[in-house]
């Protein structure tokens, strides 16, 4: 019994912490209102964001459309 408990505890501790965040609605500088929404917690990994190609937003059911290769890496042998 102790071995099972230890295995479960280690498995839970090793699992990555996936947490979503709620972003409150706000006004942009141009006066446009952005509604509140869920987003994945920022972690510097472009592959696990809801908007990245191959992922699906669990709140809206919409597939991601953004390439994970956008930004400073474009043009360095990567797709953009």
SEMARDO-574214 format. One record per residue: residue number from 1; residue in one letter; x, y negated, z of N, C-alpha, C in turn. Coordinates in steps of 0.001 Angstrom, whole numbers, plus 500000, padded with zeros to 6 digits. Each point is the difference from the previous one (the first is absolute). Layout:
<rs>
<r num="NUM" residu="A" n_east="X" n_north="Y" n_up="Z" ca_east="X" ca_north="Y" ca_up="Z" c_east="X" c_north="Y" c_up="Z"/>
...
</rs>
This chain:
<rs>
<r num="1" residu="X" n_east="500821" n_north="501191" n_up="500000" ca_east="499179" ca_north="498809" ca_up="500000" c_east="500866" c_north="498744" c_up="500000"/>
<r num="2" residu="X" n_east="501063" n_north="500041" n_up="500765" ca_east="500900" ca_north="498851" ca_up="500078" c_east="500651" c_north="499739" c_up="498646"/>
<r num="3" residu="X" n_east="500343" n_north="501064" n_up="499271" ca_east="500631" ca_north="499849" ca_up="498687" c_east="499033" c_north="499356" c_up="499000"/>
<r num="4" residu="X" n_east="498747" n_north="500354" n_up="500062" ca_east="499006" ca_north="499418" ca_up="499099" c_east="499841" c_north="498506" c_up="500301"/>
<r num="5" residu="X" n_east="499887" n_north="499670" n_up="501268" ca_east="499864" ca_north="498595" ca_up="500394" c_east="501208" c_north="499196" c_up="499554"/>
<r num="6" residu="X" n_east="501186" n_north="500553" n_up="500201" ca_east="501230" ca_north="499316" ca_up="499606" c_east="500039" c_north="499806" c_up="498483"/>
<r num="7" residu="X" n_east="499598" n_north="501003" n_up="499235" ca_east="499985" ca_north="499896" ca_up="498542" c_east="499039" c_north="498933" c_up="499514"/>
<r num="8" residu="X" n_east="498823" n_north="499936" n_up="500590" ca_east="499022" ca_north="498985" ca_up="499621" c_east="500517" c_north="498612" c_up="500362"/>
<r num="9" residu="X" n_east="500567" n_north="499857" n_up="501190" ca_east="500511" ca_north="498700" ca_up="500439" c_east="501121" c_north="499524" c_up="499091"/>
<r num="10" residu="X" n_east="500906" n_north="500880" n_up="499631" ca_east="501096" ca_north="499618" ca_up="499103" c_east="499472" c_north="499652" c_up="498609"/>
<r num="11" residu="X" n_east="499014" n_north="500744" n_up="499540" ca_east="499417" ca_north="499713" ca_up="498690" c_east="499331" c_north="498636" c_up="499959"/>
<r num="12" residu="X" n_east="499308" n_north="499642" n_up="501052" ca_east="499357" ca_north="498689" ca_up="500056" c_east="501024" c_north="498882" c_up="500116"/>
<r num="13" residu="X" n_east="501062" n_north="500234" n_up="500730" ca_east="501031" ca_north="498980" ca_up="500167" c_east="500770" c_north="499780" c_up="498702"/>
<r num="14" residu="X" n_east="500149" n_north="501042" n_up="499201" ca_east="500764" ca_north="499889" ca_up="498752" c_east="499173" c_north="499420" c_up="498865"/>
<r num="15" residu="X" n_east="498689" n_north="500022" n_up="500120" ca_east="499139" ca_north="499483" ca_up="498937" c_east="500144" c_north="498489" c_up="499911"/>
<r num="16" residu="X" n_east="500044" n_north="499453" n_up="498775" ca_east="500114" ca_north="498551" ca_up="499873" c_east="498751" c_north="499304" c_up="500513"/>
<r num="17" residu="X" n_east="500187" n_north="498864" n_up="500582" ca_east="498869" ca_north="499236" ca_up="500522" c_east="499358" c_north="499217" c_up="498862"/>
<r num="18" residu="X" n_east="498828" n_north="500418" n_up="499597" ca_east="499265" ca_north="499316" ca_up="498937" c_east="498949" c_north="499129" c_up="500669"/>
<r num="19" residu="X" n_east="500101" n_north="498727" n_up="499805" ca_east="499038" ca_north="499094" ca_up="500614" c_east="499576" c_north="498958" c_up="498983"/>
<r num="20" residu="X" n_east="498731" n_north="499719" n_up="499988" ca_east="499466" ca_north="498960" ca_up="499133" c_east="499857" c_north="498727" c_up="500809"/>
<r num="21" residu="X" n_east="499960" n_north="498902" n_up="499293" ca_east="499815" ca_north="498717" ca_up="500647" c_east="498819" c_north="499289" c_up="499367"/>
<r num="22" residu="X" n_east="499267" n_north="499255" n_up="500808" ca_east="498933" ca_north="499160" ca_up="499499" c_east="500568" c_north="498600" c_up="499828"/>
<r num="23" residu="X" n_east="499797" n_north="499427" n_up="498820" ca_east="500431" ca_north="498635" ca_up="499723" c_east="498757" c_north="499127" c_up="500003"/>
<r num="24" residu="X" n_east="499966" n_north="499010" n_up="500870" ca_east="498854" ca_north="499084" ca_up="500065" c_east="499921" c_north="499156" c_up="498730"/>
<r num="25" residu="X" n_east="498812" n_north="499574" n_up="499657" ca_east="499817" ca_north="499114" ca_up="498857" c_east="500719" c_north="498677" c_up="500222"/>
<r num="26" residu="X" n_east="500410" n_north="499381" n_up="498904" ca_east="500730" ca_north="498732" ca_up="500095" c_east="499819" c_north="499195" c_up="498724"/>
<r num="27" residu="X" n_east="500353" n_north="498723" n_up="500069" ca_east="499958" ca_north="499123" ca_up="498837" c_east="501398" c_north="499806" c_up="499450"/>
<r num="28" residu="X" n_east="500146" n_north="500142" n_up="498679" ca_east="501276" ca_north="499718" ca_up="499347" c_east="500170" c_north="498493" c_up="499865"/>
<r num="29" residu="X" n_east="501218" n_north="499594" n_up="499648" ca_east="500276" ca_north="498565" ca_up="499838" c_east="499122" c_north="499340" c_up="498948"/>
<r num="30" residu="X" n_east="499572" n_north="500783" n_up="498994" ca_east="499165" ca_north="499419" ca_up="498951" c_east="498513" c_north="499988" c_up="500369"/>
<r num="31" residu="X" n_east="499672" n_north="500402" n_up="501232" ca_east="498622" ca_north="499967" ca_up="500468" c_east="499230" c_north="501294" c_up="499789"/>
<r num="32" residu="X" n_east="500597" n_north="500991" n_up="499340" ca_east="499337" ca_north="501277" ca_up="499765" c_east="499943" c_north="500798" c_up="501300"/>
<r num="33" residu="X" n_east="498822" n_north="500561" n_up="500295" ca_east="499854" ca_north="500821" ca_up="501201" c_east="500307" c_north="501451" c_up="499662"/>
<r num="34" residu="X" n_east="500827" n_north="500630" n_up="500801" ca_east="500328" ca_north="501421" ca_up="499858" c_east="499281" c_north="500730" c_up="501127"/>
<r num="35" residu="X" n_east="499136" n_north="500966" n_up="499641" ca_east="499240" ca_north="500744" ca_up="501000" c_east="500918" c_north="500898" c_up="500819"/>
<r num="36" residu="X" n_east="499584" n_north="500270" n_up="501231" ca_east="500740" ca_north="500928" ca_up="500843" c_east="500050" c_north="501381" c_up="499358"/>
<r num="37" residu="X" n_east="501074" n_north="500739" n_up="500259" ca_east="500173" ca_north="501302" ca_up="499363" c_east="500986" c_north="500845" c_up="500800"/>
<r num="38" residu="X" n_east="499994" n_north="501307" n_up="499725" ca_east="500973" ca_north="500918" ca_up="500587" c_east="501236" c_north="500045" c_up="499112"/>
<r num="39" residu="X" n_east="501137" n_north="500222" n_up="500609" ca_east="501222" ca_north="500234" ca_up="499247" c_east="500823" c_north="501031" c_up="500754"/>
<r num="40" residu="X" n_east="500880" n_north="500667" n_up="499275" ca_east="500897" ca_north="500927" ca_up="500661" c_east="501060" c_north="499190" c_up="500742"/>
<r num="41" residu="X" n_east="500489" n_north="500542" n_up="501084" ca_east="501000" ca_north="499294" ca_up="500791" c_east="501271" c_north="499799" c_up="499191"/>
<r num="42" residu="X" n_east="500580" n_north="498811" n_up="500054" ca_east="501220" ca_north="499753" ca_up="499238" c_east="501161" c_north="500821" c_up="500556"/>
<r num="43" residu="X" n_east="500729" n_north="500642" n_up="499085" ca_east="501143" ca_north="500801" ca_up="500430" c_east="501141" c_north="499958" c_up="498982"/>
<r num="44" residu="X" n_east="499885" n_north="499195" n_up="498963" ca_east="501059" ca_north="499896" ca_up="499008" c_east="499986" c_north="501094" c_up="498947"/>
<r num="45" residu="X" n_east="499052" n_north="500931" n_up="500072" ca_east="499906" ca_north="501090" ca_up="499041" c_east="498888" c_north="499685" c_up="499006"/>
<r num="46" residu="X" n_east="500330" n_north="499731" n_up="498733" ca_east="498954" ca_north="499636" ca_up="499033" c_east="499147" c_north="501181" c_up="499538"/>
<r num="47" residu="X" n_east="500388" n_north="501221" n_up="500339" ca_east="499292" ca_north="501175" ca_up="499500" c_east="498776" c_north="500381" c_up="500827"/>
<r num="48" residu="X" n_east="499865" n_north="499500" n_up="501219" ca_east="498867" ca_north="500412" ca_up="500824" c_east="498967" c_north="498895" c_up="500211"/>
<r num="49" residu="X" n_east="500035" n_north="498981" n_up="499162" ca_east="499001" ca_north="498927" ca_up="500080" c_east="498754" c_north="500392" c_up="499211"/>
<r num="50" residu="X" n_east="498840" n_north="499536" n_up="500457" ca_east="498746" ca_north="500341" ca_up="499329" c_east="499981" c_north="499545" c_up="498553"/>
<r num="51" residu="X" n_east="500673" n_north="498910" n_up="499680" ca_east="499934" ca_north="499444" ca_up="498653" c_east="501014" c_north="500605" c_up="499037"/>
<r num="52" residu="X" n_east="500852" n_north="500902" n_up="500466" ca_east="501021" ca_north="500609" ca_up="499148" c_east="499399" c_north="501116" c_up="499157"/>
<r num="53" residu="X" n_east="500446" n_north="500088" n_up="498751" ca_east="499532" ca_north="501043" ca_up="499086" c_east="500169" c_north="501375" c_up="500642"/>
<r num="54" residu="X" n_east="498978" n_north="500838" n_up="499844" ca_east="500036" ca_north="501352" ca_up="500556" c_east="499342" c_north="500096" c_up="501367"/>
<r num="55" residu="X" n_east="499706" n_north="498868" n_up="500639" ca_east="499334" ca_north="499982" ca_up="501294" c_east="498566" c_north="499521" c_up="499830"/>
<r num="56" residu="X" n_east="499161" n_north="500348" n_up="500957" ca_east="498599" ca_north="499586" ca_up="499983" c_east="499694" c_north="499309" c_up="501320"/>
<r num="57" residu="X" n_east="499340" n_north="498855" n_up="499930" ca_east="499610" ca_north="499275" ca_up="501204" c_east="498869" c_north="500767" c_up="500664"/>
<r num="58" residu="X" n_east="500188" n_north="500468" n_up="501247" ca_east="498955" ca_north="500797" ca_up="500652" c_east="498762" c_north="499201" c_up="500376"/>
<r num="59" residu="X" n_east="500096" n_north="498682" n_up="500028" ca_east="498859" ca_north="499168" ca_up="500366" c_east="499129" c_north="499655" c_up="498804"/>
<r num="60" residu="X" n_east="500624" n_north="499846" n_up="498822" ca_east="499239" ca_north="499606" ca_up="498814" c_east="499878" c_north="501115" c_up="498970"/>
<r num="61" residu="X" n_east="500889" n_north="501001" n_up="500071" ca_east="500005" ca_north="501079" ca_up="499015" c_east="500676" c_north="499617" c_up="498696"/>
<r num="62" residu="X" n_east="500558" n_north="498787" n_up="499925" ca_east="500640" ca_north="499534" ca_up="498767" c_east="501431" c_north="500519" c_up="499905"/>
<r num="63" residu="X" n_east="500396" n_north="500459" n_up="498809" ca_east="501394" ca_north="500445" ca_up="499825" c_east="500946" c_north="498812" c_up="499913"/>
<r num="64" residu="X" n_east="501235" n_north="500204" n_up="500415" ca_east="501015" ca_north="498953" ca_up="499935" c_east="500398" c_north="499705" c_up="498570"/>
<r num="65" residu="X" n_east="500357" n_north="498753" n_up="499728" ca_east="500362" ca_north="499588" ca_up="498642" c_east="501385" c_north="499384" c_up="499915"/>
<r num="66" residu="X" n_east="500635" n_north="499715" n_up="501129" ca_east="501294" ca_north="499330" ca_up="499986" c_east="501143" c_north="501003" c_up="499905"/>
<r num="67" residu="X" n_east="500988" n_north="499650" n_up="499198" ca_east="501188" ca_north="500834" ca_up="499894" c_east="500873" c_north="499802" c_up="501236"/>
<r num="68" residu="X" n_east="500575" n_north="501077" n_up="500536" ca_east="500890" ca_north="499838" ca_up="501154" c_east="501349" c_north="499398" c_up="499605"/>
<r num="69" residu="X" n_east="500232" n_north="499828" n_up="498712" ca_east="501291" ca_north="499502" ca_up="499520" c_east="500002" c_north="498500" c_up="499742"/>
<r num="70" residu="X" n_east="498972" n_north="499284" n_up="500418" ca_east="499944" ca_north="498550" ca_up="499802" c_east="501024" c_north="499305" c_up="500879"/>
<r num="71" residu="X" n_east="500333" n_north="498785" n_up="499606" ca_east="500875" ca_north="499199" ca_up="500847" c_east="501412" c_north="499923" c_up="499480"/>
<r num="72" residu="X" n_east="500936" n_north="499939" n_up="500906" ca_east="501393" ca_north="499767" ca_up="499640" c_east="500632" c_north="501165" c_up="499254"/>
<r num="73" residu="X" n_east="499404" n_north="501187" n_up="500039" ca_east="500591" ca_north="501152" ca_up="499330" c_east="499630" c_north="500086" c_up="498529"/>
<r num="74" residu="X" n_east="499073" n_north="499149" n_up="499525" ca_east="499611" ca_north="500034" ca_up="498602" c_east="501187" c_north="499662" c_up="499109"/>
<r num="75" residu="X" n_east="500127" n_north="500733" n_up="498930" ca_east="501075" ca_north="499716" ca_up="499044" c_east="501308" c_north="500682" c_up="500333"/>
<r num="76" residu="X" n_east="500037" n_north="500776" n_up="501077" ca_east="501219" ca_north="500708" ca_up="500353" c_east="499765" c_north="501488" c_up="499774"/>
<r num="77" residu="X" n_east="499629" n_north="500354" n_up="498798" ca_east="499774" ca_north="501388" ca_up="499658" c_east="498734" c_north="500588" c_up="500590"/>
<r num="78" residu="X" n_east="499072" n_north="499161" n_up="500422" ca_east="498749" ca_north="500467" ca_up="500591" c_east="498822" c_north="499450" c_up="499229"/>
<r num="79" residu="X" n_east="498892" n_north="500709" n_up="500087" ca_east="498779" ca_north="499528" ca_up="499372" c_east="499410" c_north="498858" c_up="500800"/>
<r num="80" residu="X" n_east="499381" n_north="499069" n_up="499324" ca_east="499350" ca_north="498867" ca_up="500698" c_east="498539" c_north="499922" c_up="499612"/>
</rs>
